[in-house]
Every structure is written in structure tokens, then in C-alpha cells.
Amino acid sequence: MEHPDLADMLDLDADVLHQHHHDVIAWAASMITGPVAGPPRIIDLGAGTGTAALALARQRPDAQVIAVDVSGPMLEKIRHKAAALGVADRVATVEADLDEPWPVIGPADLVWAANSLHHVADPGRVLAQAVTTLRPGGAFVVAEVDSFPRFLPDDAGAALEERGHAAMAESRAEAGMHMGEDWGVRLAGAGLRVQAKRHFDIVLRPPLPAAAGRYAQVSLQHIRHGLDGRLSPADLADLDAAAAAAPGRDDLVVRASRTLWLGRRP
């Protein structure tokens, strides 16, 4: 079951980890190379609240961006944000389940998929379908979480977070989610030339951005959500307490790791 604060968490991630997001978006946008017939076209698969789609539109003011997601409410958020940013004429939304046949959304010069492919039932089929949207020479960038954010700096808090994340990982594995995949191998299997793999270890220490406390709170609530029976009652209570206290703390540390892969269509 989707956590009710998921949209908030996605936006806070982009806010607190602003420099990381800016750097990877700039890099991905630069992968549109060579002559392009007409405006470059960028497809964001599993766009969520549109943090990447809108950032790509602002990074490439010459481009058209298509945000694809299964959630109508998420796409509505994207449309509102695009209008507020003055890019509504260059950002289109498409409601589609990546595990089902897609509407026509190509051609594309760049396909971006961040933290979405591990959700699909058959990554090979989804990648094959995505590759058909790419023009020759087009780029496919996959961005995935290696470790979800940790925040609590004390030993007891860090151990509590690890137990929570371990239980979440167990739940994801049981649900058949594709965490820990080598997406470079997957991209190669879909017929792309894998040209880059970039790993990021992110550590932010105090003083943190103003939104960090709320980011920690929502993330801890996300861990807590759905873990009844997987953690002890004491751990569940401690997670609730840690989440409640997070916005008022000034000692939080944000730690996360992420990896990007780049494949290019011959």
C-alpha cells in the first residue's frame, strides 16, 4: 500500500538533496547529442511528482518533456507545477501502467527512469518497449537507490533505522521488487551500448537545509508504514517517536547512496 506522504517525500528528497539532483539532471540532459530533428524529446518513465521531468524541462529549454506515470493524482501535481514554473507548453503528461502496453509516446532523444524500474513486473519487457521509443543515438538513463536515506546520528537510532530498513527490504523482496539489479546488464540485454555507470555516496551534515527535518520525519514514517508484525512493538514505538521528534532536531545527518547507468541506442 502506497504511503499517503509519498508525494511529499519525493518533493522533499529533491529539495534537501538539491545539489545531487541538479548535478545528475545536468549530466543526463547533456547526453542528448548529435543533430536532432526538431525540439529534443525527453520521456520520464515513472515521473512521480515530476521533480526530474520539470528539472529536465528547465535544464533544456529547447526540449519537449513527456512525464509518464500510472497515478493520475501525481500527473495532476506535475501539470500544476509546470504551469507555476511557466513550462506547461513543453511538459506533457501521459497516464500509463509501465507493465501494460503503452500509448504512443515516442520518439525520444532521452529516456529517464529514476527509482521506477524496480517496481515493474518484467524489467526486460519494459526496457525493450522503452528502447523502441529511442531514436538512433538516443540515450537511456536509469537512476536507482542503493541505500535509502538514513538520518539518526546516535548509535541506538542508527541501529533502529537499520532494523526498519532491513524489514522494508524483506517486504520488497517478498513483493518481487527488483532492488539491487545490475541495470547496466539489463540495458545491454535490451540492445543498448552501456557507456557509463556513476555511483554517488551522499552525506549531508549539519547545518542542513530547512526542509531536512520534515524529510527525515516523512522518511521515518515511510519505514514505519506497513511494518506491523515485522518489527517489535518497541521498535515501532521508537520509530513513531523518532519521526515525531525529527523536525525539531538539529543533529540529523542525511546519508544515502545512488547509482546511474547510461545506455545508448546504436
Secondary structure, DSSP 8 states (H G I E B T S, - for coil): ---TTHHHHHHHHHHHTHHHHHHHHHHHHTT--S--SSS-EEEEET-TTSHHHHHHHHH-TT-EEEEEES-HHHHHHHHHHHHHHT-GGGEEEEE--TTS-------EEEEEEES-GGGSS-HHHHHHHHHHHEEEEEEEEEEEEEEEEE---SHHHHHHHHHHHHHHHHHHHHTT--TT--HHHHHHHTT-EEEEEEEEEEEE-SS--TTHHHHHHHHHHHHHTT-BTTB-HHHHHHHHHHHHHGGG-S---EEEEEEEEEEE--
